[in-house]
Amino acid sequence: MSTVATCPTCGSSSKIKETNGVTTYQTIQEDDLIKKVGQLKKAMQKYKEKAERLEKQLKQV
């Protein structure tokens, strides 16, 4: 996943990329932002399910 931050110039959500010490900001369109939030939700759900499985295993021991 790319790093997302607020652009210091315009205040929009932007992907940031650092090359040779120079940081560049690329504005994220709303559709891209919605897709990123969806990806994060899926990742968190997988993490939650894995943690719950591990908790059950620990209780059985």
Secondary structure, 3 states (H helix, E strand, C coil): CCEEEECCCCCCEEEEEEECCEEEEEECCHHHHHHHHHHHHHHHHHHHHHHHHHHHHHHHC
